[in-house]
Amino acid sequence: MQPPISADTVLQNRYKIIKILGQGGFGRTYLAEDQRRFNELCAIKELIPNATGTSAWEKAQELFAREAAILYQIKHPQIPQFREKFEQDQRLFLVQDYVEGKTYYDLLAERKTVGGAFTEAEVLRLMRSLLPVLDYIHGKGIIHRDISPDNIIMRESDKLPVLIDFGVVKELATRLRSRSTTPETYVGKPGYCPSEQIQTGQAYPSSDLYALAVSAIVLLTGKEPTELFDDNLLSWNWQRWVSVNPRFAQILNRMLSNKPGGRYQSVMEVLEAFDFLNQPTAAKPDLSGMRTVAVGGRLDPVQPPRRQPDPVIPPPRQDSVVDNPLAVGAIAALVVAFAGLGSWALVRTIRNASDSQTQSPPPQTFASPFLTPTPTPNNEPIVFSKRLNLGLSNTATIRGRLKANQTIQYTFDGQEEQSFTAILVEENGVSLSVLGPNQELIDNAARQVSFYEGKLPFTGQYTIELNNLPDIQEAQYILRVRLREPELPTPTPTPTPTEETPTPIEETPTPSDDNVPNSDSPSLSLPPIKVPSILKPTPSEDKTINPTMQPTPQSESDSTTP
């Protein structure tokens, strides 16, 4: 193995080594200054292949170029930007942006000194910020392979988590070692990588989710993975150290499944599971105050109906109306009148019913004599909508408060290809999502994060939606938004030819000296004079023109006059 590069050494006549940031069996990481970019800090990773020989070195160069091409495809604000690769003195180097900040492992060590660890809200916010990053790299077919608290940096500038130290260099070294007599090793840290990486060296998107879940329970408990894993039962036993939301614990335990098929298969499945954290747990109905009703029977015995006595009809009197013909006629007339009125009322009722068939009667509510209606609590989130005033500078800073059951939406008009930036400076549990004109996420990296930067894909109205964590009753936030116009290509100036093009001599009569304006007198603009054809010089006369006459070059002020 070659020795480390000493400080003040300049590589490629450009990168000045400052110090060693880290070293392992696969390579080293240096902090350097880029002398061609105003001494900007950068990170240089050196690959250390143990295989020797010409064929091994050629294979190392081939694999190195292939893996560098993969890193070149990654362009995400929460991943250090790849700059270049180079070779020098039989050494292979990768150059990336330097991220200033502390790793989450160092932050955890600081909290453990005072007997603390990360809270559930902090870990949940970390996972919500990193899951879109994993979804981005998984969409390109790239697996990180080495997620752990010491490979996640809290960036000092915006407090966002940045994913560093991809397992590409380690995987490359593993391939090279497998071709030599050195026993093959796996990529990943012990305790954080799943069994498929250890046993077969294979890695899937669910492998990164497994490592992220291990990192989460380490930050929650302040314990190492060896203290949280039960070797006898081959299962994780972390919930005895910390109490969290049961649904959050259920999500973490599924991500920690030893079988790849038992885990979530994609980042979107985890994010969808997180959406259910905002929904309250269904409460069991209180049956203590409810009346017991037998099914299929009656509470009280059926009482037989009382029989009413038959009406007693008195016998007719001798002087009844039956014997009076006038009374019988009056009664008949009354019967006919009542029959007519009844028929008229029946016809009117039928008409009214036919006219009102299209009208639905208002619903009627019948109160139960046994049950008392219980009011149902309204758990629907309260949504506020406000218009975002960006002003002439296309920037805005908003301060506000957000309760657990509230959502606020800031709308603004954007143009296609405009650069857009939204950041929560002090979120305290608040996350933002960016929705397009169709009220859908503009991309996967714009979902429940504290920072987003990108270009607007369409022209229309956009929405910045702010949500609060369910376990926080009220949180303050500071939202900063900026829009920038798309950068137009700078037009290349066309050089103006300096050669003087002679002006062709028109066949017009030469004006006399009397018609030539004096240079001291103001110039006059005269309309062109049409010369009759009979006044044009003949060919013989045209030959008498002095050949030494040259066109008078125009001055710069005349050339600009229309």
Secondary structure, DSSP 8 states (H G I E B T S, - for coil): ------TT-EETTTEEEEEEEEE-SSEEEEEEEETTTTTEEEEEEEE-----SHHHHHHHHHHHHHHHHHHHT---TTS--EEEEEE-SS-EEEEEE---EEEHHHHHHHHHTTT----HHHHHHHHHHHHHHHHHHHHTT-------GGGEEEETTT--EEE---THHHHHHHHHHHTSSS----SS-TTTS-HHHHHT----HHHHHHHHHHHHHHHHH---HHHHEETTTTEE--TTT----HHHHHHHHHHT-SSGGGS-SSHHHHHHHHHGGGS--------TTS----TTS-SS-----------------TT-GGG-HHHHHHHHHHHHHHHHHHHHHHHHHHHHHHHTTTS---------SS-----------EEEEEE---TTTTEEEEEEEEETTEEEEEEEEE-TT-EEEEEESS-TTEEEEEE-TTSSBSSGGGSSBSEEEEE--SSEEEEEEEEE-TT-SEEEEEEEEEEE--------------S-------------GGGS--TTS-----------GGGS--HHHHTTS-TT-------HHHHT--
